[in-house]
Amino acid sequence: MERKDVESLFMQAQELDVLVIGDLMLDEYLWGKTDRISPEAPVQVVEVTREDLRLGGAGNVVNNLVSLGCRVSVCSVIGADDNGTVLRHVFTGMGVDTEGLFEDPMRATSKKTRVLASNQQIVRIDRETKQPVSKEFEDRICTYLREQGAKFRAILVSDYAKGVLTGRVLEDIIGTARTLRIPVLVDPKGNDFAKYGGTTILTPNQREAEIASGIAIIDEASLCRAARVLLDDVDLEALLITRSEEGMSLFLRDGTVTHIPTTAREVFDVTGAGDTVLAMFGLALAGGRQLVDAASLANIAAGIAVGKVGTSTVSPGEIVEEVGHGHRDSDSKIKNLDVLAGMISVEQDRGKRVVFTNGCFDLLHVGHVKYLQKARTFGDLLVLGLNSDDSIRRLKGPERPLIGQDERAHVLAALDCVDYVVIFDDDTPLRLIETLRPQVLVKGGDYTREGVVGHDIVESYGGRVELVEFVDGKSTTNIIEKIRRSGA
């Protein structure tokens, strides 16, 4: 995905409802320093200097989704204890819907305490209940799913084998999701994946995939064999296997395989990376993105997460920045209309004068550059509406454009005089003009004021139209004709 499409996804996230269901826990971190051995036993003495309490397990998936900007609901069973109270309080403070969070006085809310010194984990202490939830709480979960399921765009299942996701609960989750045509993504646990039968997407790591498939993964061929076994035996639509430094591999039911390499970076802590993958993958699918694009974003998010210590979240800004590394300057200027509209509104509120022009700009030449430089002088920001490939074919015939829309956009965005580029597929830029409400509308000198699309709209709120003469003899048509003559 390009930067502009990722920005649009995060804008859309604000309207997406996602459900997380699974085992919740608290992750406690005790940070300190150690420089001596205890006189009581041959163990290090850690002098605690800082304490940190974070959401763990399925809670880390929730935390990641909230950080990514979507609306989140959580469904699970916790204890009627102090740790359960803390969990509920944290969720409420984050704006998470806890209607599906049930308290069982017979259970202990899971809490994992990690002691760290010099950025290394010394010991972990677990306090938890692992027994399956009772039939009463299975009933509550299943009732909640049936009553609330239709409002969700995706269901994310985070299994840490702590007893919430019983066979009956999993069957009900998957059945409800299938009935409602909602994607259900599962981060699995254990050796037997049969309990996840019918899931849309499973996201095991390579070791989990080896054990569940019974195939040792030593190369790409054995990886593909293991994936095929899991796709067939578990009845999956897709399988995403995370492979540490090798990145990820996405396998589809139709046999399509996509290997996604990881981005080289220093790894500090892999804790919670699988939760980050599940959250980003789920959000992208909830937003209607293709599986390959969703997996690519999940890979980027995981790469960022492992560069942080502990169960950390990843922000939209970090992901957008990483996506934009391929075209650092030009990519940052290319926007989808929904994102650009908000940015332009802010700039106009600050008193900036926005100039708008549009065109095909196929085979960029000096006439185009002079035109755009002149247009920029009429205001503080120049927004260029760029005709898509399809719209150019409708306007100029099947042989045009010569240069694809993405290449044209990057070349134009590289010009200092152009502040933003937005690609449009309509025959005219009217929708862009209505949405962006520029103060100045610029077209070539071969137009009349009345012939400029949107002139009446811009003038209705006090804006104006400017006509700019092109450099004589400089046009894409002339260049094409010259090339044809020279090749004859």
Order of alpha helices (4+ residues) and beta strands (2+ residues): alpha-beta-beta-beta-alpha-beta-alpha-beta-beta-beta-alpha-beta-alpha-beta-beta-alpha-alpha-beta-beta-beta-alpha-alpha-alpha-alpha-alpha-beta-alpha-beta-alpha-alpha-beta-alpha-beta-alpha-beta-alpha
